Amino acid sequence: MNKNLVSLLLFLLLTASSLYAEGVNWRSWEAALDEAKSTNKLIMMDVIRDNCRYCIKMEKAVFDNEKMAAYIEKNFIPVKVDLSKRELPMGLKVEITPTFFFFTSDQKMIKKISGSWNQKVFYELTDKILENNRLKDEK
């Protein structure tokens, strides 16, 4: 096999695997509001800063993980706001990053949590938020 063909096959393999493992598909706040109206999913907003080491750590450990990304996409409409590039919508304020806000489809904030967690703990936190929201809907 010639070198060009081997190089091409290797390039295609690496490209395909990187496309598959992209992680969470983050939306803008505006796009999330539109999507929430049609899906009735909760909106999960991740507020970060460029130089936040805990934000970077969570991105790699939690949001780039294929299973966690699938869980988040199934249950939430994920929004990422980088405070280094834009302000928070609705006059929201944060003291530290990362901070997560959870909203209903009609923009009612139901939970705010700040800090950085591993996959297991973040799953447990978000699963509890989902469960509490389901219980409120049943009442």
Secondary structure by P-SEA (a helix, b strand, c coil): ccaaaaaaaaaaaaaaaaaaacccccccaaaaaaaaaaccbbbbbbbbccccaaaaaaaaaccccaaaaaaaaaccbbbbbcccccccccccccccccbbbbbcccccccccccccccaaaaaaaaaaaaaaaaaaaac
